[in-house]
Amino acid sequence: MSHLDEVIARVDATIAESVIANMNTLLVALSDDGALSREERYTQQQRLRHAIAQHGRQHKEDLEARREQLTRGGSIL
């Protein structure tokens, strides 16, 4: 397995965990990975950035849905 394949597997596993702290840690670690080309590093970092943004949007939507569910007639039940 090449280094790129290992990195892709790590990125996949980290995204599957859906833990922002771990995604950020790997994002920073990839910045210092000299074994990857600039394009390979950028591609994997973009995958992580996209997953982080998507996680944030989903969290915001979940909070709004919860608030809407708890609010009836303008007051919190």
N, C-alpha and C positions, 0 to 999 in steps of 0.2 A: 504494500500500500504506500503510495507516494505521500509526501508531506501535505500536499494540497488536499488529497483525499482525506487525510486525518483531520485537517482543519475543517473541511466541509462537514465531516461527521460530528466534530465538536460543536460547530455552529448549529447543525440540525438538532443535536441533543439539547443544547442550551435554549434554543427557540422552543422546543417541545416542553421544556420545564416551565416556561413562561414566568421566569423570575427575573425582574428587571435588573437587580443588582448583579446577577451572574452574567446577564447580557452585556451590561456596561463593563464588567471586568474583562470579559473576552474581547470586547471592542477595543479596549485600551491595549490588551496584550497583542492583538493583531497589528497595532501600530508599530510595534517593535520587532515584528517577525521579519527578519531579513532574508529568510529562506523563500518567501513568496515574492512574486513580482508585484509591482505597484498595482497593476490591473487586478490580479488575483486577490490581493489584500483589500482593494477598494470594493470589489464585488461582494466579498464576505462581510465586510463592514456595512455595506448598504443593506444586506439581508438582515443584519442585526438591527440597524437603525429603523428599518421598515417594521420589524417585529415589535420594537419598543414603541414606536408611534401607534401602531395598531392596538397594542395592549393599552396604551393611554386612552385612546378613543373608546375602546370597549369599556374601560373602567368608568369613564365619564358617562357613557350611555347607561351603564348599569346603575350609577348613582342617580341619574335623572329619572330613570324608570322607577327606582325604589322610592324616590321622593314623590313622584306622581301617584304611585300606589298608596302611599301613606297619607297623601293630601286629598281630602274630599271637601268640596265646597269652600276652598280657600283656607282651611285650617288643618293642622296636623292632627290626625286621629289618635 
